[in-house]
């Protein structure tokens, strides 16, 4: 091991002690009975660790290309981490999908539930909830009083989530968790006491958000250019021209919808609209699965088949990561996401679906591409393979390095790749992939447009409010016109964009950069270019910002 690797290992050890819930997420054992220090000092300790590590990194001269890539990756991620902390973005972050509260709740989804030690860990964390949320309340108030606070509407929406998580008519998350876990005697009493404590603390936190933080919240939801530029660079790991990217979003959405109309004609006859093709598919029993457990099983079978088919043909998939689990999340916000394997692979990579309440029927034509995005060759292949590469990647690279543009861009690239490889031969599945791609392109337009309050191009190909400036209301109108998503889910999506500036475009912009990197490699290598080798070389670098990725690939 080189000096960069030694420093990376020390960083992971210190980070896990500062972030026990983070340790659970990445599968580091030994911290499952603890919660993070969510006080202002606790957040500052994490930033200080990044500062100290950066200072040491800058003194190290890498011994080889592998160490050089690792150093570049760490410096890029940590510099942006410190910049976000210094800008007040870390301690004030609160939105419908990302906050310390969401991190606390979500950690239980990944905890073992069998055996006295596992149950004791769950009970300990539940009982620690009131203190952790009290710390977090003070941190949010301190940040707000210094001028760093989320928009009022975001705060109110998170308060509604607290209601749903703690309500018997909603997710009943904490008490439901206690009921599902087997325990007896004193351990059962401790578990039930903790579940009630966490439930009440979360309910009270929702009240705090409504009565104390929301009145301090920003009226305007737009981030503005300065905040947005930092957020965009953080999520992409690359600097992009936001105005050019905004214009490209219109071009890309128009291109995709043109292709969707061509596929729709195959499905529903010449001249058929996209909506007519969708209606025909939604009425076809061939593409229906009833019951969320049955839908989970359908996803599991497709994910396993994809891994089996791709291994040895288009990718070399190590045996340790040929296992994936498709799971139903214990919440109901509609999110679909992936969590990586534990460090020792005893916990496999998992694809999660938080099915909205009342949804019992699923259209498979829409979700084939989702399985490829979350499973293989998407997130599962990317994340689990990095975790497996102990001979090529240091511990920080395997467990902690993540750039949304790299990860989500790869997953969206993977959807298109599966079409190229012939796995979307059914026009229904092809339409599902294109619809998902168009959704992500629309997000580029709306996210950048709303947060920078840009003018809608007077010559935009959709004739949509030319010359007006974006508002959340126009964002809703545009999404509703171009996205085939239910109103409840689409409203959540819009709230997510408004509260998490720069993240939503990272999918499509990330894919764009991945495609450019592949084109660059093909131009350099000419006839010697091999797609399978390109994928292997790229994934072996681990997750890193997209600017460092392009530089590393250019040297291969």
Secondary structure by P-SEA (a helix, b strand, c coil): ccaaaaaaaaaaaaaaaacaaaaaaacccccccccccccaaaaaaaaaaaaaaaaaaaacccccaaaaaaaaaaaaaaaaaaaaaaaccccccccccccaaaaaaacccccccccaaaaaaaaaaaaaaaaaaaaaaaaaaaaaaacccccaaaaaaaaaaaaaaacccccccaaaaaaaccccaaaaaaaaaaaaaaaaaaaaaaaaaaccccccccccccccaaaaaaaaaaacccccaaaaaaaaaaaaaaaaaaaaaaaaaaaccccccaaaaaaaaaaccccccccaaaaaaaaaaaaaaaaaaaccccccccccccbbbbbbccccccccccccccccccccbbbbbbcccccccccccccaaaaaaaccccaaaaaaaaaacccccccccccccccaaaaaaaaaaaaaaaaaacccccaaaaaaaaaaaaaaaaaaaaaaaaaacccccccccccccccccccaaaaaaaaaacccccaaaaaaaaaaaaacccccccaaaaaaaaaaaaaaaaaaacccccaaaaaaaaaaaccccaaaaaaaaaac
